[in-house]
Amino acid sequence: MTTEQAETVENETGAIKSSSQSSEPIEIDLNKPAIRTAIDQGKALIAEGKSKADAARAIFGAIKDEPKEVIVAAFVEGATLTDKGALTYWYNVRRKAAKDAATAAAKS
């Protein structure tokens, strides 16, 4: 496993441990109210027939201040993405949000 690859394991309480060679395992609690709400919002969008990208954008918008590992885990659960797909979506959604914020700041 390289430092860019991570392994995630969900335990019986719904918390996820993420580990990589570069750091200690990180306990990810997806049961926090804000995170649960974001995941449920993503699931609802998927149920409505919206795309995984739409679900990921909604989840990111709700929990964008959380650590990367938490957002990626929420994408896996709420937008029905794989671990690798969720990481790619996190990168792309985060980049677009930063670009949109820079554009909005330039216009003001």
PDB file as gemmi writes it, atoms N, CA and C in Angstrom:
CRYST1    1.000    1.000    1.000  90.00  90.00  90.00 P 1                      
ATOM      1  N   MET A   1       0.856  -1.181   0.000  1.00  0.00           N  
ATOM      2  CA  MET A   1       0.000   0.000   0.000  1.00  0.00           C  
ATOM      3  C   MET A   1       0.892   1.231   0.000  1.00  0.00           C  
ATOM      4  N   THR A   2       0.649   2.174  -0.905  1.00  0.00           N  
ATOM      5  CA  THR A   2       1.424   3.406  -0.946  1.00  0.00           C  
ATOM      6  C   THR A   2       0.818   4.408   0.013  1.00  0.00           C  
ATOM      7  N   THR A   3       1.514   5.536   0.200  1.00  0.00           N  
ATOM      8  CA  THR A   3       0.990   6.547   1.123  1.00  0.00           C  
ATOM      9  C   THR A   3      -0.277   7.193   0.593  1.00  0.00           C  
ATOM     10  N   GLU A   4      -0.542   7.082  -0.711  1.00  0.00           N  
ATOM     11  CA  GLU A   4      -1.754   7.681  -1.272  1.00  0.00           C  
ATOM     12  C   GLU A   4      -2.939   6.739  -1.180  1.00  0.00           C  
ATOM     13  N   GLN A   5      -2.687   5.451  -0.953  1.00  0.00           N  
ATOM     14  CA  GLN A   5      -3.765   4.505  -0.830  1.00  0.00           C  
ATOM     15  C   GLN A   5      -4.144   4.392   0.634  1.00  0.00           C  
ATOM     16  N   ALA A   6      -5.417   4.220   0.894  1.00  0.00           N  
ATOM     17  CA  ALA A   6      -5.882   4.091   2.275  1.00  0.00           C  
ATOM     18  C   ALA A   6      -6.818   2.906   2.360  1.00  0.00           C  
ATOM     19  N   GLU A   7      -6.862   2.315   3.517  1.00  0.00           N  
ATOM     20  CA  GLU A   7      -7.758   1.206   3.763  1.00  0.00           C  
ATOM     21  C   GLU A   7      -8.799   1.670   4.763  1.00  0.00           C  
ATOM     22  N   THR A   8     -10.074   1.420   4.466  1.00  0.00           N  
ATOM     23  CA  THR A   8     -11.119   1.822   5.395  1.00  0.00           C  
ATOM     24  C   THR A   8     -11.876   0.586   5.849  1.00  0.00           C  
ATOM     25  N   VAL A   9     -12.230   0.567   7.115  1.00  0.00           N  
ATOM     26  CA  VAL A   9     -12.963  -0.539   7.702  1.00  0.00           C  
ATOM     27  C   VAL A   9     -14.048   0.042   8.593  1.00  0.00           C  
ATOM     28  N   GLU A  10     -15.287  -0.414   8.402  1.00  0.00           N  
ATOM     29  CA  GLU A  10     -16.390   0.077   9.234  1.00  0.00           C  
ATOM     30  C   GLU A  10     -16.583  -0.883  10.397  1.00  0.00           C  
ATOM     31  N   ASN A  11     -16.708  -0.338  11.606  1.00  0.00           N  
ATOM     32  CA  ASN A  11     -16.944  -1.197  12.764  1.00  0.00           C  
ATOM     33  C   ASN A  11     -18.431  -1.230  13.086  1.00  0.00           C  
ATOM     34  N   GLU A  12     -18.794  -1.935  14.149  1.00  0.00           N  
ATOM     35  CA  GLU A  12     -20.200  -2.152  14.459  1.00  0.00           C  
ATOM     36  C   GLU A  12     -20.946  -0.886  14.872  1.00  0.00           C  
ATOM     37  N   THR A  13     -20.263   0.189  15.244  1.00  0.00           N  
ATOM     38  CA  THR A  13     -20.938   1.421  15.647  1.00  0.00           C  
ATOM     39  C   THR A  13     -21.143   2.385  14.486  1.00  0.00           C  
ATOM     40  N   GLY A  14     -20.672   2.005  13.303  1.00  0.00           N  
ATOM     41  CA  GLY A  14     -20.803   2.885  12.157  1.00  0.00           C  
ATOM     42  C   GLY A  14     -19.601   3.783  11.970  1.00  0.00           C  
ATOM     43  N   ALA A  15     -18.643   3.728  12.902  1.00  0.00           N  
ATOM     44  CA  ALA A  15     -17.424   4.520  12.761  1.00  0.00           C  
ATOM     45  C   ALA A  15     -16.496   3.795  11.802  1.00  0.00           C  
ATOM     46  N   ILE A  16     -15.717   4.538  11.084  1.00  0.00           N  
ATOM     47  CA  ILE A  16     -14.806   3.962  10.104  1.00  0.00           C  
ATOM     48  C   ILE A  16     -13.388   4.298  10.507  1.00  0.00           C  
ATOM     49  N   LYS A  17     -12.526   3.295  10.465  1.00  0.00           N  
ATOM     50  CA  LYS A  17     -11.111   3.530  10.708  1.00  0.00           C  
ATOM     51  C   LYS A  17     -10.426   3.566   9.362  1.00  0.00           C  
ATOM     52  N   SER A  18      -9.666   4.587   9.142  1.00  0.00           N  
ATOM     53  CA  SER A  18      -8.909   4.738   7.915  1.00  0.00           C  
ATOM     54  C   SER A  18      -7.441   4.696   8.283  1.00  0.00           C  
ATOM     55  N   SER A  19      -6.668   3.959   7.508  1.00  0.00           N  
ATOM     56  CA  SER A  19      -5.252   3.889   7.816  1.00  0.00           C  
ATOM     57  C   SER A  19      -4.436   3.990   6.543  1.00  0.00           C  
ATOM     58  N   SER A  20      -3.260   4.533   6.678  1.00  0.00           N  
ATOM     59  CA  SER A  20      -2.293   4.559   5.597  1.00  0.00           C  
ATOM     60  C   SER A  20      -0.931   4.443   6.238  1.00  0.00           C  
ATOM     61  N   GLN A  21       0.080   4.235   5.437  1.00  0.00           N  
ATOM     62  CA  GLN A  21       1.411   4.071   5.991  1.00  0.00           C  
ATOM     63  C   GLN A  21       1.963   5.368   6.548  1.00  0.00           C  
ATOM     64  N   SER A  22       1.451   6.492   6.110  1.00  0.00           N  
ATOM     65  CA  SER A  22       2.014   7.768   6.518  1.00  0.00           C  
ATOM     66  C   SER A  22       1.464   8.297   7.840  1.00  0.00           C  
ATOM     67  N   SER A  23       0.403   7.685   8.383  1.00  0.00           N  
ATOM     68  CA  SER A  23      -0.161   8.216   9.620  1.00  0.00           C  
ATOM     69  C   SER A  23      -0.843   7.116  10.417  1.00  0.00           C  
ATOM     70  N   GLU A  24      -1.209   7.459  11.621  1.00  0.00           N  
ATOM     71  CA  GLU A  24      -1.942   6.540  12.491  1.00  0.00           C  
ATOM     72  C   GLU A  24      -3.375   6.401  11.975  1.00  0.00           C  
ATOM     73  N   PRO A  25      -4.069   5.311  12.323  1.00  0.00           N  
ATOM     74  CA  PRO A  25      -5.473   5.160  11.919  1.00  0.00           C  
ATOM     75  C   PRO A  25      -6.307   6.334  12.428  1.00  0.00           C  
ATOM     76  N   ILE A  26      -7.235   6.759  11.612  1.00  0.00           N  
ATOM     77  CA  ILE A  26      -8.107   7.883  11.954  1.00  0.00           C  
ATOM     78  C   ILE A  26      -9.507   7.327  12.172  1.00  0.00           C  
ATOM     79  N   GLU A  27     -10.092   7.654  13.303  1.00  0.00           N  
ATOM     80  CA  GLU A  27     -11.455   7.222  13.608  1.00  0.00           C  
ATOM     81  C   GLU A  27     -12.421   8.204  12.954  1.00  0.00           C  
ATOM     82  N   ILE A  28     -13.277   7.694  12.098  1.00  0.00           N  
ATOM     83  CA  ILE A  28     -14.234   8.532  11.388  1.00  0.00           C  
ATOM     84  C   ILE A  28     -15.623   8.208  11.908  1.00  0.00           C  
ATOM     85  N   ASP A  29     -16.273   9.192  12.497  1.00  0.00           N  
ATOM     86  CA  ASP A  29     -17.608   8.999  13.057  1.00  0.00           C  
ATOM     87  C   ASP A  29     -18.637   9.578  12.089  1.00  0.00           C  
ATOM     88  N   LEU A  30     -19.307   8.684  11.375  1.00  0.00           N  
ATOM     89  CA  LEU A  30     -20.333   9.121  10.421  1.00  0.00           C  
ATOM     90  C   LEU A  30     -21.688   9.304  11.092  1.00  0.00           C  
ATOM     91  N   ASN A  31     -21.747   9.162  12.402  1.00  0.00           N  
ATOM     92  CA  ASN A  31     -23.014   9.309  13.116  1.00  0.00           C  
ATOM     93  C   ASN A  31     -23.234  10.699  13.691  1.00  0.00           C  
ATOM     94  N   LYS A  32     -22.318  11.630  13.439  1.00  0.00           N  
ATOM     95  CA  LYS A  32     -22.551  13.018  13.855  1.00  0.00           C  
ATOM     96  C   LYS A  32     -23.771  13.528  13.092  1.00  0.00           C  
ATOM     97  N   PRO A  33     -24.615  14.315  13.742  1.00  0.00           N  
ATOM     98  CA  PRO A  33     -25.858  14.763  13.088  1.00  0.00           C  
ATOM     99  C   PRO A  33     -25.646  15.444  11.735  1.00  0.00           C  
ATOM    100  N   ALA A  34     -24.680  16.327  11.625  1.00  0.00           N  
ATOM    101  CA  ALA A  34     -24.464  17.032  10.355  1.00  0.00           C  
ATOM    102  C   ALA A  34     -24.023  16.072   9.258  1.00  0.00           C  
ATOM    103  N   ILE A  35     -23.202  15.120   9.608  1.00  0.00           N  
ATOM    104  CA  ILE A  35     -22.711  14.149   8.623  1.00  0.00           C  
ATOM    105  C   ILE A  35     -23.827  13.203   8.220  1.00  0.00           C  
ATOM    106  N   ARG A  36     -24.619  12.736   9.194  1.00  0.00           N  
ATOM    107  CA  ARG A  36     -25.755  11.850   8.888  1.00  0.00           C  
ATOM    108  C   ARG A  36     -26.744  12.558   7.964  1.00  0.00           C  
ATOM    109  N   THR A  37     -26.998  13.841   8.240  1.00  0.00           N  
ATOM    110  CA  THR A  37     -27.917  14.615   7.407  1.00  0.00           C  
ATOM    111  C   THR A  37     -27.395  14.712   5.978  1.00  0.00           C  
ATOM    112  N   ALA A  38     -26.102  14.974   5.833  1.00  0.00           N  
ATOM    113  CA  ALA A  38     -25.496  15.079   4.500  1.00  0.00           C  
ATOM    114  C   ALA A  38     -25.588  13.748   3.757  1.00  0.00           C  
ATOM    115  N   ILE A  39     -25.304  12.648   4.455  1.00  0.00           N  
ATOM    116  CA  ILE A  39     -25.390  11.322   3.832  1.00  0.00           C  
ATOM    117  C   ILE A  39     -26.822  11.028   3.406  1.00  0.00           C  
ATOM    118  N   ASP A  40     -27.770  11.324   4.279  1.00  0.00           N  
ATOM    119  CA  ASP A  40     -29.183  11.097   3.952  1.00  0.00           C  
ATOM    120  C   ASP A  40     -29.620  11.942   2.764  1.00  0.00           C  
ATOM    121  N   GLN A  41     -29.111  13.169   2.688  1.00  0.00           N  
ATOM    122  CA  GLN A  41     -29.424  14.044   1.552  1.00  0.00           C  
ATOM    123  C   GLN A  41     -28.883  13.434   0.257  1.00  0.00           C  
ATOM    124  N   GLY A  42     -27.674  12.908   0.303  1.00  0.00           N  
ATOM    125  CA  GLY A  42     -27.097  12.259  -0.873  1.00  0.00           C  
ATOM    126  C   GLY A  42     -27.897  11.038  -1.296  1.00  0.00           C  
ATOM    127  N   LYS A  43     -28.287  10.214  -0.325  1.00  0.00           N  
ATOM    128  CA  LYS A  43     -29.091   9.027  -0.623  1.00  0.00           C  
ATOM    129  C   LYS A  43     -30.432   9.410  -1.247  1.00  0.00           C  
ATOM    130  N   ALA A  44     -31.021  10.486  -0.744  1.00  0.00           N  
ATOM    131  CA  ALA A  44     -32.308  10.946  -1.284  1.00  0.00           C  
ATOM    132  C   ALA A  44     -32.163  11.383  -2.741  1.00  0.00           C  
ATOM    133  N   LEU A  45     -31.076  12.070  -3.049  1.00  0.00           N  
ATOM    134  CA  LEU A  45     -30.850  12.493  -4.434  1.00  0.00           C  
ATOM    135  C   LEU A  45     -30.669  11.293  -5.352  1.00  0.00           C  
ATOM    136  N   ILE A  46     -29.931  10.290  -4.889  1.00  0.00           N  
ATOM    137  CA  ILE A  46     -29.743   9.067  -5.676  1.00  0.00           C  
ATOM    138  C   ILE A  46     -31.091   8.387  -5.892  1.00  0.00           C  
ATOM    139  N   ALA A  47     -31.921   8.331  -4.843  1.00  0.00           N  
ATOM    140  CA  ALA A  47     -33.244   7.708  -4.946  1.00  0.00           C  
ATOM    141  C   ALA A  47     -34.143   8.449  -5.935  1.00  0.00           C  
ATOM    142  N   GLU A  48     -33.945   9.765  -6.068  1.00  0.00           N  
ATOM    143  CA  GLU A  48     -34.723  10.568  -7.020  1.00  0.00           C  
ATOM    144  C   GLU A  48     -34.244  10.391  -8.449  1.00  0.00           C  
ATOM    145  N   GLY A  49     -33.149   9.664  -8.631  1.00  0.00           N  
ATOM    146  CA  GLY A  49     -32.612   9.455  -9.968  1.00  0.00           C  
ATOM    147  C   GLY A  49     -31.531  10.447 -10.353  1.00  0.00           C  
ATOM    148  N   LYS A  50     -31.098  11.257  -9.404  1.00  0.00           N  
ATOM    149  CA  LYS A  50     -30.018  12.214  -9.676  1.00  0.00           C  
ATOM    150  C   LYS A  50     -28.699  11.456  -9.793  1.00  0.00           C  
ATOM    151  N   SER A  51     -27.689  12.119 -10.310  1.00  0.00           N  
ATOM    152  CA  SER A  51     -26.394  11.478 -10.515  1.00  0.00           C  
ATOM    153  C   SER A  51     -25.597  11.395  -9.221  1.00  0.00           C  
ATOM    154  N   LYS A  52     -24.571  10.541  -9.245  1.00  0.00           N  
ATOM    155  CA  LYS A  52     -23.663  10.437  -8.111  1.00  0.00           C  
ATOM    156  C   LYS A  52     -22.931  11.761  -7.909  1.00  0.00           C  
ATOM    157  N   ALA A  53     -22.644  12.450  -8.997  1.00  0.00           N  
ATOM    158  CA  ALA A  53     -21.986  13.757  -8.900  1.00  0.00           C  
ATOM    159  C   ALA A  53     -22.884  14.762  -8.178  1.00  0.00           C  
ATOM    160  N   ASP A  54     -24.172  14.750  -8.477  1.00  0.00           N  
ATOM    161  CA  ASP A  54     -25.115  15.637  -7.781  1.00  0.00           C  
ATOM    162  C   ASP A  54     -25.142  15.325  -6.281  1.00  0.00           C  
ATOM    163  N   ALA A  55     -25.170  14.037  -5.961  1.00  0.00           N  
ATOM    164  CA  ALA A  55     -25.183  13.628  -4.558  1.00  0.00           C  
ATOM    165  C   ALA A  55     -23.891  14.052  -3.864  1.00  0.00           C  
ATOM    166  N   ALA A  56     -22.758  13.849  -4.534  1.00  0.00           N  
ATOM    167  CA  ALA A  56     -21.467  14.221  -3.942  1.00  0.00           C  
ATOM    168  C   ALA A  56     -21.380  15.730  -3.718  1.00  0.00           C  
ATOM    169  N   ARG A  57     -21.865  16.519  -4.667  1.00  0.00           N  
ATOM    170  CA  ARG A  57     -21.846  17.981  -4.494  1.00  0.00           C  
ATOM    171  C   ARG A  57     -22.706  18.405  -3.307  1.00  0.00           C  
ATOM    172  N   ALA A  58     -23.856  17.789  -3.143  1.00  0.00           N  
ATOM    173  CA  ALA A  58     -24.735  18.123  -2.018  1.00  0.00           C  
ATOM    174  C   ALA A  58     -24.083  17.735  -0.692  1.00  0.00           C  
ATOM    175  N   ILE A  59     -23.479  16.560  -0.647  1.00  0.00           N  
ATOM    176  CA  ILE A  59     -22.808  16.110   0.580  1.00  0.00           C  
ATOM    177  C   ILE A  59     -21.652  17.046   0.899  1.00  0.00           C  
ATOM    178  N   PHE A  60     -20.842  17.367  -0.097  1.00  0.00           N  
ATOM    179  CA  PHE A  60     -19.690  18.239   0.125  1.00  0.00           C  
ATOM    180  C   PHE A  60     -20.142  19.610   0.631  1.00  0.00           C  
ATOM    181  N   GLY A  61     -21.186  20.147   0.037  1.00  0.00           N  
ATOM    182  CA  GLY A  61     -21.681  21.451   0.462  1.00  0.00           C  
ATOM    183  C   GLY A  61     -22.097  21.484   1.925  1.00  0.00           C  
ATOM    184  N   ALA A  62     -22.608  20.361   2.403  1.00  0.00           N  
ATOM    185  CA  ALA A  62     -23.079  20.293   3.787  1.00  0.00           C  
ATOM    186  C   ALA A  62     -21.949  20.069   4.802  1.00  0.00           C  
ATOM    187  N   ILE A  63     -20.869  19.396   4.382  1.00  0.00           N  
ATOM    188  CA  ILE A  63     -19.817  19.045   5.345  1.00  0.00           C  
ATOM    189  C   ILE A  63     -18.427  19.422   4.840  1.00  0.00           C  
ATOM    190  N   LYS A  64     -18.325  20.475   4.060  1.00  0.00           N  
ATOM    191  CA  LYS A  64     -17.049  20.843   3.440  1.00  0.00           C  
ATOM    192  C   LYS A  64     -15.938  21.173   4.427  1.00  0.00           C  
ATOM    193  N   ASP A  65     -16.274  21.491   5.668  1.00  0.00           N  
ATOM    194  CA  ASP A  65     -15.256  21.823   6.662  1.00  0.00           C  
ATOM    195  C   ASP A  65     -14.727  20.598   7.411  1.00  0.00           C  
ATOM    196  N   GLU A  66     -15.276  19.435   7.117  1.00  0.00           N  
ATOM    197  CA  GLU A  66     -14.809  18.195   7.742  1.00  0.00           C  
ATOM    198  C   GLU A  66     -13.512  17.741   7.062  1.00  0.00           C  
ATOM    199  N   PRO A  67     -12.734  16.888   7.736  1.00  0.00           N  
ATOM    200  CA  PRO A  67     -11.504  16.361   7.116  1.00  0.00           C  
ATOM    201  C   PRO A  67     -11.811  15.533   5.870  1.00  0.00           C  
ATOM    202  N   LYS A  68     -10.833  15.422   5.000  1.00  0.00           N  
ATOM    203  CA  LYS A  68     -10.976  14.686   3.742  1.00  0.00           C  
ATOM    204  C   LYS A  68     -11.499  13.275   3.973  1.00  0.00           C  
ATOM    205  N   GLU A  69     -10.966  12.572   4.955  1.00  0.00           N  
ATOM    206  CA  GLU A  69     -11.363  11.185   5.200  1.00  0.00           C  
ATOM    207  C   GLU A  69     -12.840  11.065   5.532  1.00  0.00           C  
ATOM    208  N   VAL A  70     -13.368  12.037   6.252  1.00  0.00           N  
ATOM    209  CA  VAL A  70     -14.787  12.026   6.616  1.00  0.00           C  
ATOM    210  C   VAL A  70     -15.643  12.256   5.370  1.00  0.00           C  
ATOM    211  N   ILE A  71     -15.257  13.217   4.555  1.00  0.00           N  
ATOM    212  CA  ILE A  71     -16.019  13.519   3.341  1.00  0.00           C  
ATOM    213  C   ILE A  71     -15.999  12.330   2.388  1.00  0.00           C  
ATOM    214  N   VAL A  72     -14.836  11.725   2.215  1.00  0.00           N  
ATOM    215  CA  VAL A  72     -14.718  10.565   1.323  1.00  0.00           C  
ATOM    216  C   VAL A  72     -15.595   9.422   1.835  1.00  0.00           C  
ATOM    217  N   ALA A  73     -15.578   9.160   3.134  1.00  0.00           N  
ATOM    218  CA  ALA A  73     -16.417   8.106   3.716  1.00  0.00           C  
ATOM    219  C   ALA A  73     -17.906   8.428   3.520  1.00  0.00           C  
ATOM    220  N   ALA A  74     -18.265   9.696   3.644  1.00  0.00           N  
ATOM    221  CA  ALA A  74     -19.656  10.106   3.422  1.00  0.00           C  
ATOM    222  C   ALA A  74     -20.048   9.915   1.963  1.00  0.00           C  
ATOM    223  N   PHE A  75     -19.126  10.182   1.040  1.00  0.00           N  
ATOM    224  CA  PHE A  75     -19.394   9.943  -0.389  1.00  0.00           C  
ATOM    225  C   PHE A  75     -19.641   8.460  -0.649  1.00  0.00           C  
ATOM    226  N   VAL A  76     -18.858   7.599  -0.014  1.00  0.00           N  
ATOM    227  CA  VAL A  76     -19.022   6.158  -0.205  1.00  0.00           C  
ATOM    228  C   VAL A  76     -20.419   5.744   0.223  1.00  0.00           C  
ATOM    229  N   GLU A  77     -20.847   6.212   1.378  1.00  0.00           N  
ATOM    230  CA  GLU A  77     -22.157   5.810   1.895  1.00  0.00           C  
ATOM    231  C   GLU A  77     -23.312   6.571   1.247  1.00  0.00           C  
ATOM    232  N   GLY A  78     -23.177   7.880   1.098  1.00  0.00           N  
ATOM    233  CA  GLY A  78     -24.308   8.691   0.641  1.00  0.00           C  
ATOM    234  C   GLY A  78     -24.462   8.816  -0.860  1.00  0.00           C  
ATOM    235  N   ALA A  79     -23.358   8.656  -1.603  1.00  0.00           N  
ATOM    236  CA  ALA A  79     -23.432   8.791  -3.061  1.00  0.00           C  
ATOM    237  C   ALA A  79     -23.147   7.463  -3.767  1.00  0.00           C  
ATOM    238  N   THR A  80     -23.098   6.390  -2.993  1.00  0.00           N  
ATOM    239  CA  THR A  80     -22.869   5.027  -3.493  1.00  0.00           C  
ATOM    240  C   THR A  80     -21.629   4.921  -4.378  1.00  0.00           C  
ATOM    241  N   LEU A  81     -20.532   5.520  -3.923  1.00  0.00           N  
ATOM    242  CA  LEU A  81     -19.278   5.478  -4.663  1.00  0.00           C  
ATOM    243  C   LEU A  81     -18.327   4.448  -4.049  1.00  0.00           C  
ATOM    244  N   THR A  82     -17.364   3.998  -4.835  1.00  0.00           N  
ATOM    245  CA  THR A  82     -16.301   3.158  -4.302  1.00  0.00           C  
ATOM    246  C   THR A  82     -15.307   4.052  -3.579  1.00  0.00           C  
ATOM    247  N   ASP A  83     -14.384   3.469  -2.829  1.00  0.00           N  
ATOM    248  CA  ASP A  83     -13.367   4.262  -2.131  1.00  0.00           C  
ATOM    249  C   ASP A  83     -12.562   5.100  -3.119  1.00  0.00           C  
ATOM    250  N   LYS A  84     -12.127   4.487  -4.212  1.00  0.00           N  
ATOM    251  CA  LYS A  84     -11.326   5.214  -5.202  1.00  0.00           C  
ATOM    252  C   LYS A  84     -12.161   6.278  -5.905  1.00  0.00           C  
ATOM    253  N   GLY A  85     -13.395   5.936  -6.244  1.00  0.00           N  
ATOM    254  CA  GLY A  85     -14.270   6.903  -6.889  1.00  0.00           C  
ATOM    255  C   GLY A  85     -14.582   8.077  -5.985  1.00  0.00           C  
ATOM    256  N   ALA A  86     -14.787   7.790  -4.696  1.00  0.00           N  
ATOM    257  CA  ALA A  86     -15.089   8.848  -3.727  1.00  0.00           C  
ATOM    258  C   ALA A  86     -13.918   9.807  -3.594  1.00  0.00           C  
ATOM    259  N   LEU A  87     -12.700   9.286  -3.602  1.00  0.00           N  
ATOM    260  CA  LEU A  87     -11.526  10.141  -3.509  1.00  0.00           C  
ATOM    261  C   LEU A  87     -11.420  11.043  -4.740  1.00  0.00           C  
ATOM    262  N   THR A  88     -11.705  10.486  -5.906  1.00  0.00           N  
ATOM    263  CA  THR A  88     -11.693  11.282  -7.139  1.00  0.00           C  
ATOM    264  C   THR A  88     -12.766  12.360  -7.092  1.00  0.00           C  
ATOM    265  N   TYR A  89     -13.973  12.015  -6.652  1.00  0.00           N  
ATOM    266  CA  TYR A  89     -15.044  12.998  -6.544  1.00  0.00           C  
ATOM    267  C   TYR A  89     -14.681  14.083  -5.545  1.00  0.00           C  
ATOM    268  N   TRP A  90     -14.070  13.694  -4.411  1.00  0.00           N  
ATOM    269  CA  TRP A  90     -13.653  14.688  -3.413  1.00  0.00           C  
ATOM    270  C   TRP A  90     -12.700  15.692  -4.034  1.00  0.00           C  
ATOM    271  N   TYR A  91     -11.720  15.207  -4.755  1.00  0.00           N  
ATOM    272  CA  TYR A  91     -10.746  16.092  -5.386  1.00  0.00           C  
ATOM    273  C   TYR A  91     -11.439  17.043  -6.356  1.00  0.00           C  
ATOM    274  N   ASN A  92     -12.283  16.517  -7.222  1.00  0.00           N  
ATOM    275  CA  ASN A  92     -12.940  17.336  -8.244  1.00  0.00           C  
ATOM    276  C   ASN A  92     -13.949  18.328  -7.655  1.00  0.00           C  
ATOM    277  N   VAL A  93     -14.741  17.890  -6.689  1.00  0.00           N  
ATOM    278  CA  VAL A  93     -15.741  18.772  -6.074  1.00  0.00           C  
ATOM    279  C   VAL A  93     -15.053  19.881  -5.287  1.00  0.00           C  
ATOM    280  N   ARG A  94     -14.002  19.520  -4.562  1.00  0.00           N  
ATOM    281  CA  ARG A  94     -13.251  20.511  -3.778  1.00  0.00           C  
ATOM    282  C   ARG A  94     -12.601  21.543  -4.699  1.00  0.00           C  
ATOM    283  N   ARG A  95     -12.034  21.080  -5.792  1.00  0.00           N  
ATOM    284  CA  ARG A  95     -11.389  21.979  -6.751  1.00  0.00           C  
ATOM    285  C   ARG A  95     -12.416  22.930  -7.377  1.00  0.00           C  
ATOM    286  N   LYS A  96     -13.584  22.408  -7.754  1.00  0.00           N  
ATOM    287  CA  LYS A  96     -14.625  23.258  -8.350  1.00  0.00           C  
ATOM    288  C   LYS A  96     -15.149  24.271  -7.337  1.00  0.00           C  
ATOM    289  N   ALA A  97     -15.316  23.858  -6.086  1.00  0.00           N  
ATOM    290  CA  ALA A  97     -15.786  24.779  -5.052  1.00  0.00           C  
ATOM    291  C   ALA A  97     -14.783  25.908  -4.837  1.00  0.00           C  
ATOM    292  N   ALA A  98     -13.500  25.590  -4.845  1.00  0.00           N  
ATOM    293  CA  ALA A  98     -12.462  26.621  -4.680  1.00  0.00           C  
ATOM    294  C   ALA A  98     -12.457  27.565  -5.876  1.00  0.00           C  
ATOM    295  N   LYS A  99     -12.623  27.018  -7.063  1.00  0.00           N  
ATOM    296  CA  LYS A  99     -12.653  27.843  -8.281  1.00  0.00           C  
ATOM    297  C   LYS A  99     -13.875  28.771  -8.257  1.00  0.00           C  
ATOM    298  N   ASP A 100     -15.026  28.238  -7.876  1.00  0.00           N  
ATOM    299  CA  ASP A 100     -16.242  29.055  -7.803  1.00  0.00           C  
ATOM    300  C   ASP A 100     -16.104  30.166  -6.755  1.00  0.00           C  
ATOM    301  N   ALA A 101     -15.469  29.855  -5.630  1.00  0.00           N  
ATOM    302  CA  ALA A 101     -15.258  30.869  -4.580  1.00  0.00           C  
ATOM    303  C   ALA A 101     -14.321  31.954  -5.062  1.00  0.00           C  
ATOM    304  N   ALA A 102     -13.292  31.580  -5.804  1.00  0.00           N  
ATOM    305  CA  ALA A 102     -12.346  32.571  -6.334  1.00  0.00           C  
ATOM    306  C   ALA A 102     -13.027  33.455  -7.372  1.00  0.00           C  
ATOM    307  N   THR A 103     -13.876  32.873  -8.197  1.00  0.00           N  
ATOM    308  CA  THR A 103     -14.605  33.647  -9.199  1.00  0.00           C  
ATOM    309  C   THR A 103     -15.561  34.618  -8.537  1.00  0.00           C  
ATOM    310  N   ALA A 104     -16.260  34.163  -7.501  1.00  0.00           N  
ATOM    311  CA  ALA A 104     -17.204  35.026  -6.789  1.00  0.00           C  
ATOM    312  C   ALA A 104     -16.462  36.159  -6.092  1.00  0.00           C  
ATOM    313  N   ALA A 105     -15.308  35.878  -5.538  1.00  0.00           N  
ATOM    314  CA  ALA A 105     -14.525  36.915  -4.858  1.00  0.00           C  
ATOM    315  C   ALA A 105     -13.995  37.952  -5.858  1.00  0.00           C  
ATOM    316  N   ALA A 106     -13.643  37.502  -7.044  1.00  0.00           N  
ATOM    317  CA  ALA A 106     -13.128  38.417  -8.064  1.00  0.00           C  
ATOM    318  C   ALA A 106     -14.225  39.351  -8.573  1.00  0.00           C  
ATOM    319  N   LYS A 107     -15.464  38.867  -8.575  1.00  0.00           N  
ATOM    320  CA  LYS A 107     -16.575  39.690  -9.051  1.00  0.00           C  
ATOM    321  C   LYS A 107     -17.007  40.731  -8.030  1.00  0.00           C  
ATOM    322  N   SER A 108     -16.660  40.540  -6.757  1.00  0.00           N  
ATOM    323  CA  SER A 108     -17.113  41.501  -5.750  1.00  0.00           C  
ATOM    324  C   SER A 108     -16.125  42.584  -5.489  1.00  0.00           C  
TER     325      SER A 108                                                      
END                                                                             
